Structures are given as structure tokens and as C-alpha cells.
């Protein structure tokens, strides 16, 4: 992998990740852009104890542009985009309309391919490995920013999820705090460790799932399963079998095997609802240990956390979506219409 860092016309950082070491990236952003001005701020809820990012400048972000005006395609002639070069393998750049910025963190966009019509599932294993390497590199780089405590790599796919740009891409949020969902995991981790005399909860969950009926696929270095208490109709958790706290901890064997396993999972998601159905909308979310201090979680070390990816769809059956209504949105109590055992069975049935 070759990494080339440059700057866009308004000062935002852009990084090319290339498969070939001899690739030259010297294209200049020719757009007459003014420097980005953001109004992001983080406000803490005194009752719930969580944080909300307020970012009113995002109201003006680009919304469902036609394909020939896509800002994530490479620049061609006088059609200038966020990517100055006329081609790319993988590229990462600072979001022009970030939810988090400055002392409130950072937001980046990850373009998986220059092909406007290709989904992640259609990437080659070599391309998917390059994306993994880019995620890993960005996690390392962002973790060193003084305002960053946790790095979250994710992909939103599909208009039903709220995606406003059709080009295959993901995002990276670098939070200035430990996110509420991660904090819940760390509290459970601490409680279990205390109650069992030191047993790791992530290890216990993985062992139990691998011995049960909800395994979707398993390889030498990775395991994918539908969790016992899945929140979403079709939800898969993907774990490296060797516990590591973040993407940086993966060894070469796990990195090499990841593309094959992950691409197979994504392709199965697209086959869940049968032939002729539109692509399955999904969210793919990497959970990594925070880089900040864990003094709020007594007895827990950073290495106790287990890196894993959660992949889920909001489609519950053909033509029907799972909405977060009163119980979910009002009380954070999910009601799942699809038994996790049946979801796992279905995901095994659609193996390629």
C-alpha cells in the first residue's frame, strides 16, 4: 500500500491509498473553495449522561446529486469533484460538512472505489484489503489527535438508511468522548470480570455463540454469528478469534483472511430477501476500544475490549422496513420481528 497525503483547496486533508507503490498523486484541487466553516459543538445531556453533537451547518450538505455531478467520483476534465485526481483506488478526506470538528473531534469520508456503481460487496479481495488497511491507518492517525478519544469506522448503505450520496463510501467519526454504546459494553465487561473472578465477557460470548445454532460462517481467524439478543431483523457480529482491542491489533493472518469473509457476508445480505429485490440497506459498524483513559470502568484494561464489526439491516422482510417507533425511540427497548435463530438459518441458506 502506498499512502499520499495532500490538501484540498479549502485546506481539508485528503489521503490516497494505492495498491501500486509507483503511483504518483500530484493533482491539484482547482475548485475556488473558501475555507470550511463549521458550527459543531458537543452538548452533554445532564439526565442521560450522554452527548449530542449539534451541527447546524450540515443542513446545506449535498443531497442526492445526479450521477454526473457526484462529488465522490474522480475529477474529469472540467467536472471537478472532492477528488482532484482522475482515478483512485481508495481515498479518505475530511468531510466538508462534519458533525464533529476541531475540539469536538473529526469526521472523514472513505471512498471505497472510483466506480460510481460498484457496491462494497462487488470489490475484489485485493480492494477490500486496501480498505481495511486504510481503516487501520486512519484509526492510528486519528487516535493521536488531542481531541480524539474513540475512532468509529462505518458504512451506511442505501437510501432507506438515509444515505444522500449513491457512490460507495463510508465514514470515520473521531469522537472526543467514549460513545454511550461503548460505555455500556465496558460497564458490562467490568461487572462480568468482577463477578467471575476475571473472566472476559467478550471471550465468553464468542465461545457460547460458536457452540450454538446462530453461527453464520466461521473461518480459521474469524467468526460471524447472529447474537442471542439481536436488536435488528438481520444482524451479524463479526469477531476475530484472537481478541484485540482495535484494528491495529489484527495480525497479518487475520488481515489476509478478512476480505474473503467480509465480502461473503455482504453478498449474503444482498440475497436474504430473494432474487429481484433491491440491494439490502445496511449499516456496518466497527467497534473499537477507546484510546482515552478507562478510569470510569474499574478493573477494565483497554486490551479487555474485543474489536468486532456489527452488520445489520433495517429491512425486516420484502418491501417492509423496521422502524424505530415508540418502544425503541422512546425507551430504547428494541422489539425484533425475526427470531435470531431463523435469521442465522436464512443467512446460512443463501451462502454462495
C-alpha positions as CSV (number, residue, x, y, z in Angstrom):
1,X,0.0,0.0,0.0
2,X,1.2,3.5,-0.9
3,X,-0.1,6.5,1.1
4,X,-0.1,10.0,-0.3
5,X,-1.4,12.9,1.8
6,X,-2.4,16.2,0.2
7,X,-4.7,19.2,0.8
8,X,-7.9,20.3,-0.9
9,X,-8.5,23.9,-2.0
10,X,-10.2,24.8,1.3
11,X,-7.4,23.3,3.4
12,X,-9.0,19.9,4.3
13,X,-6.7,16.9,4.3
14,X,-7.1,14.2,1.6
15,X,-5.2,10.9,1.6
16,X,-4.9,8.5,-1.3
17,X,-4.3,4.8,-0.6
18,X,-3.0,3.0,-3.6
19,X,-2.3,-0.7,-4.5
20,X,0.8,0.2,-6.6
21,X,3.8,1.7,-4.9
22,X,4.8,3.6,-8.1
23,X,1.5,5.6,-8.3
24,X,2.0,9.3,-8.4
25,X,-0.6,11.6,-6.9
26,X,0.1,15.2,-7.7
27,X,-3.2,16.5,-9.0
28,X,-4.3,19.9,-7.6
29,X,-7.8,20.8,-6.4
30,X,-8.8,23.5,-8.9
31,X,-12.1,24.5,-7.3
32,X,-12.5,28.0,-5.9
33,X,-13.4,26.9,-2.4
34,X,-13.4,29.1,0.7
35,X,-12.1,27.5,3.9
36,X,-14.7,25.3,5.6
37,X,-16.5,27.0,8.5
38,X,-18.3,24.7,10.9
39,X,-20.5,25.3,13.9
40,X,-20.1,21.8,15.5
41,X,-20.4,21.6,19.3
42,X,-20.9,18.8,21.7
43,X,-23.6,19.2,24.4
44,X,-23.9,16.8,27.4
45,X,-27.4,15.7,28.5
46,X,-27.4,16.1,32.3
47,X,-30.2,13.5,32.7
48,X,-29.0,10.7,30.5
49,X,-25.3,11.5,30.8
50,X,-24.7,11.1,27.0
51,X,-23.6,13.7,24.5
52,X,-25.2,15.2,21.4
53,X,-23.4,16.8,18.5
54,X,-25.1,20.0,17.3
55,X,-24.1,20.8,13.7
56,X,-26.5,23.2,12.0
57,X,-24.1,23.8,9.1
58,X,-24.9,20.3,7.8
59,X,-28.3,21.5,6.6
60,X,-26.6,22.7,3.5
61,X,-24.8,19.4,2.5
62,X,-25.2,17.9,-0.9
63,X,-28.4,15.9,-1.2
64,X,-28.9,13.1,-3.9
65,X,-27.0,14.7,-6.8
66,X,-27.3,13.2,-10.3
67,X,-24.6,10.6,-11.1
68,X,-22.7,13.0,-13.4
69,X,-22.4,15.5,-10.5
70,X,-21.3,13.0,-7.8
71,X,-18.7,14.7,-5.6
72,X,-17.1,11.3,-4.8
73,X,-16.2,10.3,-8.4
74,X,-12.8,11.3,-9.6
75,X,-12.4,14.7,-11.4
76,X,-12.7,14.5,-15.2
77,X,-11.7,17.5,-17.3
78,X,-13.7,20.5,-16.1
79,X,-16.0,18.4,-13.9
80,X,-14.3,18.9,-10.6
81,X,-15.1,16.8,-7.5
82,X,-13.8,16.2,-4.0
83,X,-11.1,14.0,-5.5
84,X,-8.7,16.1,-7.7
85,X,-7.2,13.1,-9.5
86,X,-8.8,11.4,-12.5
87,X,-8.7,7.9,-10.8
88,X,-8.1,6.4,-7.4
89,X,-8.1,3.1,-5.5
90,X,-9.2,4.2,-2.0
91,X,-9.3,7.8,-0.9
92,X,-10.1,9.4,2.5
93,X,-10.7,13.1,3.1
94,X,-12.1,15.4,5.8
95,X,-15.8,15.8,5.5
96,X,-16.9,19.2,4.1
97,X,-20.0,19.1,6.3
98,X,-18.7,17.4,9.5
99,X,-20.8,16.5,12.5
100,X,-17.6,16.8,14.6
101,X,-14.7,19.3,14.1
102,X,-11.9,21.0,15.9
103,X,-12.0,20.4,19.6
104,X,-15.2,18.4,19.1
105,X,-13.4,15.7,17.1
106,X,-13.2,15.0,13.3
107,X,-15.2,13.4,10.5
108,X,-13.8,11.8,7.4
109,X,-15.2,10.2,4.2
110,X,-13.8,6.9,2.9
111,X,-14.4,6.2,-0.8
112,X,-14.0,2.5,-1.4
113,X,-13.7,2.6,-5.2
114,X,-13.7,5.1,-8.0
115,X,-16.5,3.1,-9.7
116,X,-19.7,5.0,-9.0
117,X,-21.9,2.0,-9.4
118,X,-19.9,-0.6,-7.5
119,X,-21.0,-1.7,-4.0
120,X,-18.6,-2.9,-1.4
121,X,-19.7,-6.4,-2.0
122,X,-18.5,-6.1,-5.6
123,X,-15.0,-5.2,-4.7
124,X,-12.2,-7.7,-5.2
125,X,-10.4,-9.2,-2.2
126,X,-7.4,-7.0,-3.0
127,X,-9.6,-3.9,-3.0
128,X,-11.3,-4.9,0.3
129,X,-7.9,-5.5,1.9
130,X,-6.9,-2.0,0.9
131,X,-10.0,-0.6,2.6
132,X,-9.1,-2.5,5.7
133,X,-5.6,-1.1,5.6
134,X,-7.0,2.4,5.2
135,X,-9.4,2.0,8.1
136,X,-6.4,0.8,10.2
137,X,-4.2,3.7,9.2
138,X,-6.9,6.3,9.9
139,X,-7.6,4.7,13.3
140,X,-3.9,5.1,14.1
141,X,-3.6,8.7,12.8
142,X,-6.8,9.9,14.4
143,X,-6.0,8.3,17.7
144,X,-3.1,10.7,18.1
145,X,-5.2,13.9,17.8
146,X,-5.5,15.5,21.2
147,X,-9.3,15.9,20.9
148,X,-10.0,12.3,20.0
149,X,-10.9,9.6,22.4
150,X,-12.6,7.0,20.2
151,X,-12.5,6.1,16.4
152,X,-15.5,4.7,14.7
153,X,-15.3,3.4,11.1
154,X,-18.6,2.6,9.5
155,X,-20.6,2.3,6.3
156,X,-24.2,3.4,5.7
157,X,-25.6,1.7,2.6
158,X,-29.0,2.5,0.9
159,X,-31.4,5.4,0.7
160,X,-33.5,3.7,3.4
161,X,-30.7,4.3,5.9
162,X,-30.5,7.9,4.9
163,X,-27.6,7.9,2.5
164,X,-27.6,11.0,0.4
165,X,-24.7,10.1,-2.0
166,X,-25.0,6.9,-4.0
167,X,-21.3,6.4,-4.6
168,X,-19.9,3.5,-2.5
169,X,-18.4,5.1,0.6
170,X,-18.1,5.0,4.3
171,X,-17.3,7.4,7.1
172,X,-15.0,7.7,10.1
173,X,-16.1,9.6,13.2
174,X,-13.4,10.5,15.7
175,X,-15.2,11.3,18.9
176,X,-13.9,13.5,21.8
177,X,-15.6,11.1,24.3
178,X,-16.3,7.4,24.8
179,X,-19.6,6.7,23.0
180,X,-22.6,5.6,25.1
181,X,-22.8,2.2,23.4
182,X,-19.2,1.5,24.1
183,X,-19.6,2.7,27.7
184,X,-22.4,0.2,28.2
185,X,-20.1,-2.6,26.9
186,X,-17.3,-1.5,29.2
187,X,-19.6,-1.5,32.2
188,X,-20.9,-5.0,31.4
189,X,-17.3,-6.1,30.8
190,X,-16.3,-4.7,34.3
191,X,-19.3,-6.3,36.1
192,X,-18.7,-9.7,34.5
193,X,-15.0,-9.6,35.2
194,X,-15.7,-8.8,38.9
195,X,-18.5,-11.4,39.2
196,X,-16.5,-14.3,37.7
197,X,-13.1,-13.6,39.2
198,X,-11.5,-12.3,36.0
199,X,-13.3,-13.9,33.0
200,X,-13.6,-11.8,29.9
201,X,-17.1,-11.3,28.8
202,X,-16.3,-10.9,25.1
203,X,-14.5,-14.3,25.2
204,X,-17.4,-15.9,27.0
205,X,-19.9,-14.6,24.4
206,X,-17.9,-15.7,21.5
207,X,-17.3,-19.2,22.9
208,X,-21.0,-19.6,23.7
209,X,-22.1,-18.4,20.2
210,X,-19.6,-20.7,18.4
211,X,-21.1,-23.6,20.3
212,X,-24.6,-22.7,19.4
213,X,-27.0,-22.6,16.4
214,X,-26.6,-18.9,15.4
215,X,-23.2,-19.2,13.6
216,X,-23.5,-17.8,10.1
217,X,-19.9,-18.6,8.9
218,X,-16.6,-19.5,10.6
219,X,-13.1,-19.4,9.2
220,X,-9.7,-20.0,10.8
221,X,-9.3,-16.5,12.1
222,X,-12.9,-15.0,12.0
223,X,-16.3,-15.9,13.3
224,X,-19.7,-14.4,12.3
225,X,-22.9,-15.0,14.2
226,X,-26.4,-13.6,14.8
227,X,-26.3,-12.6,18.5
228,X,-28.7,-14.1,21.1
229,X,-30.4,-10.8,21.7
230,X,-30.2,-9.3,18.2
231,X,-31.8,-5.9,18.0
232,X,-32.4,-5.9,14.3
233,X,-34.2,-8.3,11.9
234,X,-31.0,-9.4,10.3
235,X,-27.9,-8.6,12.4
236,X,-24.5,-10.3,12.3
237,X,-21.5,-9.7,14.6
238,X,-18.1,-10.5,13.1
239,X,-15.2,-11.2,15.5
240,X,-11.5,-12.0,15.0
241,X,-11.0,-15.2,17.0
242,X,-7.9,-13.7,18.7
243,X,-9.2,-10.9,20.9
244,X,-7.6,-7.5,20.0
245,X,-8.8,-4.0,21.1
246,X,-8.8,-2.3,17.7
247,X,-7.9,-2.7,14.0
248,X,-4.3,-2.0,14.7
249,X,-4.1,-5.2,16.8
250,X,-5.0,-7.6,13.9
251,X,-2.2,-9.8,12.8
252,X,-1.3,-10.5,9.1
253,X,-3.2,-13.8,9.1
254,X,-6.5,-12.2,10.1
255,X,-6.0,-9.3,7.7
256,X,-5.4,-11.6,4.8
257,X,-8.5,-13.6,5.6
258,X,-10.8,-10.7,6.3
259,X,-11.7,-9.8,2.7
260,X,-12.9,-13.3,1.9
261,X,-15.1,-13.5,5.0
262,X,-16.5,-10.0,4.9
263,X,-17.3,-9.9,1.2
264,X,-19.2,-13.2,1.6
265,X,-21.2,-11.7,4.5
266,X,-22.1,-8.7,2.4
267,X,-23.1,-10.8,-0.6
268,X,-25.4,-13.0,1.6
269,X,-27.1,-9.8,2.9
270,X,-27.9,-9.0,-0.7
271,X,-29.5,-12.4,-1.1
272,X,-31.6,-12.5,2.1
273,X,-34.8,-11.3,0.5
274,X,-34.6,-13.2,-2.8
275,X,-34.0,-12.6,-6.4
276,X,-35.3,-9.3,-7.9
277,X,-35.2,-7.4,-4.6
278,X,-33.4,-4.1,-4.5
279,X,-30.0,-4.1,-2.7
280,X,-30.3,-4.6,1.0
281,X,-29.8,-1.4,3.0
282,X,-27.4,-1.9,5.9
283,X,-25.1,-0.3,8.4
284,X,-21.7,-1.9,9.0
285,X,-20.0,-0.6,12.2
286,X,-16.6,-1.3,13.6
287,X,-16.5,-1.3,17.4
288,X,-13.0,-0.4,18.8
289,X,-11.7,0.3,22.3
290,X,-11.5,3.9,23.2
291,X,-8.0,5.5,23.3
292,X,-8.7,7.6,26.3
293,X,-8.5,6.7,30.0
294,X,-10.9,4.0,31.3
295,X,-10.9,5.1,34.9
296,X,-14.8,5.1,34.9
297,X,-14.7,1.4,34.3
298,X,-13.0,-0.1,37.3
299,X,-10.9,-3.2,36.7
300,X,-11.1,-2.9,32.9
301,X,-8.0,-2.6,30.8
302,X,-8.0,-1.5,27.1
303,X,-6.9,-4.9,26.0
304,X,-10.0,-6.4,27.6
305,X,-12.2,-4.9,24.9
306,X,-12.8,-7.0,21.7
307,X,-12.7,-5.5,18.3
308,X,-15.8,-6.5,16.3
309,X,-17.9,-5.5,13.4
310,X,-21.7,-5.3,13.6
311,X,-23.6,-5.6,10.3
312,X,-27.4,-5.1,10.3
313,X,-30.3,-4.1,8.0
314,X,-33.4,-2.2,8.8
315,X,-35.4,-4.3,6.2
316,X,-37.4,-6.9,8.1
317,X,-39.0,-8.6,5.1
318,X,-39.5,-8.0,1.4
319,X,-40.7,-4.4,0.9
320,X,-41.0,-3.7,4.7
321,X,-38.7,-1.8,7.0
322,X,-38.1,-1.9,10.7
323,X,-39.0,1.5,12.1
324,X,-37.7,2.7,15.5
325,X,-41.1,3.7,16.9
326,X,-42.3,4.3,20.5
327,X,-40.6,1.5,22.4
328,X,-37.3,1.7,20.5
329,X,-37.0,5.5,20.2
330,X,-38.8,6.5,23.4
331,X,-37.4,3.8,25.8
332,X,-34.5,2.2,23.9
333,X,-36.2,-1.2,24.2
334,X,-36.0,-3.0,20.8
335,X,-38.7,-5.3,19.5
336,X,-37.3,-7.8,16.9
337,X,-39.8,-9.4,14.5
338,X,-37.3,-12.0,13.3
339,X,-36.0,-14.7,15.7
340,X,-32.2,-14.6,15.7
341,X,-32.1,-18.4,15.1
342,X,-34.2,-18.0,12.0
343,X,-32.1,-15.1,10.8
344,X,-28.9,-17.2,11.2
345,X,-30.6,-20.1,9.3
346,X,-31.6,-17.8,6.5
347,X,-28.1,-16.3,6.2
348,X,-26.6,-19.9,6.0
349,X,-29.2,-20.8,3.3
350,X,-28.0,-18.0,1.0
351,X,-24.4,-19.0,1.0
352,X,-22.7,-18.7,-2.4
